[in-house]
């Protein structure tokens, strides 16, 4: 018993001594937590550099856009081909993705060798070989009569401008085929496949093996948004926000970025981490000075690193009694599979002895322990370095999502990760230590990156088919130049109808005279009150105008108009308005002041003078009773009398569109049109008096409020109205009225989009066919969402230019709203009144 204890003590002591010896010798390979956090920060900086348009050319981590914009959603189905080129073997697969969201994938595959004379020979011959293998596979599987989409997994750095195109930046690993660099891989393969007249294949996607890994795992776990490969080479990809990718146009959604992290450190960023063994290995490689991070991590190099260390230790007498075998001098004699075998939990030491003996060495027990620990340090450093870079990616994902804590899945693949007994556990532990605020699941890609290429192809195929169906539906909204000319000409006819006495009663565009006869000339001055009613908010303003310098100062307060007031009685609405005026006057210390007032009233009114306006009909959700057919100025005066607190001089009632024109006309005398595209839509302009048959007199001009929202109420636009326009109209407060407004204004555009989204979802084209309860809610999709996605003003200006080529139009934004315009109209009216008195 004592002898057993003695032997155990001896072995433990021996092991401790050997481990300490190796630790001292390989001190620089052992990375502290502080060093790993520092490497993590360096990699974050490199990622940012790679994503920037100006900094990308000099970045070592290239952050290549892959044009993969979506992960599988379970609706993919069909038959696909996949090629996987990038490792020691080349694989062709047929992938059958099941229907009805069962997430079931069946695969048949065939491996083909990649001889050195092919992968290091002529590029044309390489792609002809790949095409020959594909043709052989299709022949064997009876697929030659089918037209099939194909995804190509190509495990080398490529710059892509679209999913089905990729220009090779550089070969890595053992590949060196001539004439391929800086050429499009897909074109090269397509050209080679044309020689096989009996196969019909459409290459839909070129993906990196890392992207393939992410997509494979994302098919099983929708949380997967990172892919990592630690095999012959190493790399990572992840889903980045489009707004952060300067290299690609567009800000909405996300795109998968292929980091190409193997080149991290090629600019010298890791020189303090690299050891003499890393430098020696790099000098003897096919690509000196390139892929320096990969050479410290991946399976192609770990065995060679161990060999160089063992050789140096033997030369210094720290191993094998100073003896070296000829095999130990041969490059590549120790492979990563040997490193993995030597680190096995129980049989590791026995494996170590066997491997060293096969190398012609006579290792002692101490030698075996030391060599095993060398393997541990080399592979542990590899896992640590991977963990630091992966932690940087996870941190970026969390920050992009603005989360305190991130839940995500990392798809993993690669021979080193899969065959090394300790590697996964070490990697996971270090990652979780470096990013404690990330809940990370590591998911092994059982079927390899080739399945991922098929999934990318399946997604691309699904998106392509969905896009065709969606485009067909949205084509209803894409008006041709001929249709737009037709709308323009119909509008012109309706404008003429509205101006003429005989046709005016039947006109849908009412062309209402506003009795606004002049524009501001700069001499206006004084204090004016303005009211602005036209939406769910009501504004009261005090406007101070100074002459000469065209200076306007405004003070305003916004009051809500509750729905029960909007749709109650007219008396309640105008009493509420007067209450708001009283509150404002009290707030401004103006109680009792006799001020001229301009009333912006943004609803169709028939005016007999500038201070009289009879409401024709409510729009924009207002339904107050006993108002239509009544003079709104009289109703306001009656409400002021009922309150009996103050009196106001109501000089002008104006439409908001007229107010907008006057506001801009104060700044630019060339302004003679006002356009509002808001809750509602309308336009006004200065018309020659001789053309206005509804008003006596032929001299000068008068502003006409077109009330164009009613354009099409007579059916003249039915040829361009869609089923969605009709659904929105039928569900509105005024069916059959304001049809043009319902196709153009903010109150309705979001609702049109909601109806389209529901229809697309019912057809299974969006949201996996699931309509949420919120989407069923009328009004939930607000028009502001559209303006965040699309630039309306640009489209408006370009279309006007196309349809009115002989008009040089400048668009001027009314910064201060129509309330200021009402005050200016009041000021102009007071000026003209005074001029008449003086005359």
Buried (B, 14 or more C-beta within 10 A) or exposed (E): EEEEEEEEEEEEEBBEEBBEBBEEBBEBBEBEEEBBBBBBEBBBEBBBBBBBEEEBEEBBBBBBBBBBBBBBBBBBBBBBBBBBBBBBEBBBBBBBBBEEBEEEBEBEBBEBEBEEEBBBBBBBBBBBBBBBBBBBBBEEBEBEEBEBBBBBBBBBBBBBEEBBBBBBBBBBBBBBBEEBBEEBBBBBBBBBBEEBEEBBBEBBBBBBBBBBBBBBBBBBBEBBBBBBBBBBBBBBBBBBBBEBBBBBEEEEEBBBBBBBBBBBBBBEBBEEBBBEBBBBBBEEBEBEEBBBBBBBBBBBBBBBBBBBBBBBBBEEEBBBEEEBBEBBEEEEBBBBBBBBBBBBEEEBBEBBBBBBEEBEBEBBBBBBBBBBBBBBBBBBBBBBBBBBBBBBBBBBBBEBEEEEEBEBBBBBBBBBBBBBEBBBEBBBEBBBEBBEEBEBBBBBBEBBBBBBBBBBBBBBBBBEEBEEEBEEBEEBEEBEEEEBEBBEEBBEEBBBBBBBEEBBEEBBBBBBBBBBBBBBEEEBBBBBBBBBBBBEEBBBBBBBBEBEEBEBEBEBBEBEBEEEBBBBEBBBBBBBBBEBBBEBBEEBEBEEBEBBBBBBBBBBBBBEEBBBBBBBBBBBBBEBEEBBEBBBBBBBBBBBEEEEEBEBEBBBBBBBBBBBBBBBBBBEEEBBBBBBBBBBBBBBBBBEBEBBEBBEEEEEBBBBBBBBBBBBBBEBBEEBBBEBBBBBBEEBEBEEBBBBBBBBBBBBBBBBBBBBBBBBBEEBBBBEBEEEEEBEEEEBBBBEBBBEEEEBEEEEBEBBEEBEEEEEEEEBEBEBBBBBBBBBBBBBBBBEEEEEEEE
